[in-house]
Amino acid sequence: MESQKNVHLQSHSQSAKTDDFLSTMGFSEAKIKVSEKAETLKIEVSFFEWASLIAQGHAAFQFLWNGIQFNIFEMLEKNGSMSIEEIQKESALEDGPVKMLMTSLTCLQFVNLDENEKYQNTSLTKKYFVRSSSANLIDVLGWQRYIVYPGVEDAEASLRANKNLGLEKFPGTSPHLYQRIAPDDHLRPVFQKAMSSLSSSSHQVLLESIDLQGCHHLVDAGGGQGTNVIALGQRFPNVEQLTVFDQPDICKMAAKNILDKGLQSRIQTHPGDLFDTDFPKTMDSVLLSHMLTIWSEQNNIKLLKKAYEALPSGGKLFIFNMAVDDDQRGPFSSALGSLYFQCVATGEGRLYTQKEFVHMIEAAGFQMVKTEKLPQAHYLWTAVKV
Ligand SMILES: C[S@@+](CC[C@H](N)C(=O)[O-])C[C@H]1O[C@@H](n2cnc3c(N)ncnc32)[C@H](O)[C@@H]1O
């Protein structure tokens, strides 16, 4: 009987969904077999365990986050293997907290406990939760901790009112999160570092897929602190000019990063509001990376039309984003990501399906050139102004 209640997620696409979901939750449960080479999970759990995983996702997140806050993964990285007493001494946590933290991190498979009662990092923890690893997702967790969790606490009210009522948690008067946190010296870097980390972990596929042939001046609209544009500038030396178009406080961060890389002769910033400020005059191609989930379809089309008007004939549009599959069965990372846009960011955006992206691009007047499905739930849509 028990096996009938089990949740089987065995096929390739389904296990990929589980992987996305679990990574969203920051959760990996004892019966989950981790194939560390492929970084996929095969899961067979009872429905009760599956429901527990969802119901206590907040606890799983807090244990993972506090593994980072109390330097557990860093100290295991430094020492290789540690007993509970050694961890307790180094973390300065008391008996109860250190034991529950280590038990939970072991159960969640972020650390191993060996037959000598010593803890070690798993290879995935080394990759994703140790600061010295270039693939680490620590800053993404910081965004969840300081912005997403507080903002979605009363999701019911935001869904009922069709507004981002979670924004009340952040001081200011702007109806959008981005403008509220721009002057905040704690939350601005929390947010920008998370976006930068997300982009760094996904933009390799963008660099491999984007066709910048014939592009002389690419504008990264909502380019944040310049992570994508710097990588594009380095990868494509033939593109003469690249520009980050973002809010003034964010452009200052981008300008510093561009200067640090010595790319200021080719990469500039263009401070302003995407909806109100003109695009740079010489722009012949525009990238919107992780942008069209922020606004409603109507406002996305408005922004795309503005880009269309500003581009010369033959000008290219690139949209790089996560999307929901057209059958709406996943991936989890995209489907679940919508709540943040509804409750916190703007109260109007969501993760659209692949088809919806194409609809918005065409509704703005562009002609589709190519849709590419990329890893990590991403797509790259290329369109042209004819
Ligand atoms: C989700 S982040 C995306 C950052 C970057 N494109 C990436 O892929 O990592 C959204 C960016 O859009 C900017 N932004 C949001 N609304 C804006 C507006 N109305 N005008 C200019 N920039 C805006 C934010 O400041 C932020 O840097």
The ligand as an SDF file (V2000), in Angstrom:
LIG
                    3D

 27 29  0  0  0  0  0  0  0  0999 V2000
   15.7630   41.4480  -12.4610 C   0  0  0  0  0  0  0  0  0  0  0  0
   17.0350   42.6390  -12.5940 S   0  0  0  0  0  0  0  0  0  0  0  0
   17.8250   42.1120  -14.0760 C   0  0  0  0  0  0  0  0  0  0  0  0
   19.2640   42.5100  -14.1380 C   0  0  0  0  0  0  0  0  0  0  0  0
   20.0460   42.0060  -15.3550 C   0  0  0  0  0  0  0  0  0  0  0  0
   19.4180   42.3260  -16.6090 N   0  0  0  0  0  0  0  0  0  0  0  0
   20.3060   40.5270  -15.2710 C   0  0  0  0  0  0  0  0  0  0  0  0
   19.8890   39.7830  -16.1380 O   0  0  0  0  0  0  0  0  0  0  0  0
   20.9450   40.1180  -14.3010 O   0  0  0  0  0  0  0  0  0  0  0  0
   16.0870   44.0310  -13.0640 C   0  0  0  0  0  0  0  0  0  0  0  0
   16.8950   45.2930  -13.3660 C   0  0  0  0  0  0  0  0  0  0  0  0
   16.0250   46.2430  -13.9820 O   0  0  0  0  0  0  0  0  0  0  0  0
   16.2210   47.5170  -13.4100 C   0  0  0  0  0  0  0  0  0  0  0  0
   14.9700   48.2590  -13.5530 N   0  0  0  0  0  0  0  0  0  0  0  0
   13.7520   47.9080  -13.1020 C   0  0  0  0  0  0  0  0  0  0  0  0
   12.8390   48.8280  -13.4560 N   0  0  0  0  0  0  0  0  0  0  0  0
   13.4970   49.7800  -14.1510 C   0  0  0  0  0  0  0  0  0  0  0  0
   13.0980   50.9830  -14.7930 C   0  0  0  0  0  0  0  0  0  0  0  0
   11.8140   51.3720  -14.7830 N   0  0  0  0  0  0  0  0  0  0  0  0
   14.0410   51.7180  -15.4110 N   0  0  0  0  0  0  0  0  0  0  0  0
   15.3500   51.3330  -15.4310 C   0  0  0  0  0  0  0  0  0  0  0  0
   15.7790   50.1700  -14.8550 N   0  0  0  0  0  0  0  0  0  0  0  0
   14.8600   49.4220  -14.2230 C   0  0  0  0  0  0  0  0  0  0  0  0
   16.5920   47.2160  -11.9680 C   0  0  0  0  0  0  0  0  0  0  0  0
   17.2850   48.3140  -11.3990 O   0  0  0  0  0  0  0  0  0  0  0  0
   17.4500   45.9690  -12.1180 C   0  0  0  0  0  0  0  0  0  0  0  0
   18.8090   46.2750  -12.2850 O   0  0  0  0  0  0  0  0  0  0  0  0
  1  2  1  0
  2  3  1  0
  2 10  1  0
  3  4  1  0
  4  5  1  0
  5  6  1  0
  5  7  1  0
  7  8  2  0
  7  9  1  0
 10 11  1  0
 11 12  1  0
 11 26  1  0
 12 13  1  0
 13 14  1  0
 13 24  1  0
 14 15  1  0
 14 23  1  0
 15 16  2  0
 16 17  1  0
 17 18  1  0
 17 23  2  0
 18 19  1  0
 18 20  2  0
 20 21  1  0
 21 22  2  0
 22 23  1  0
 24 25  1  0
 24 26  1  0
 26 27  1  0
M  CHG  2   2   1   9  -1
M  END
$$$$
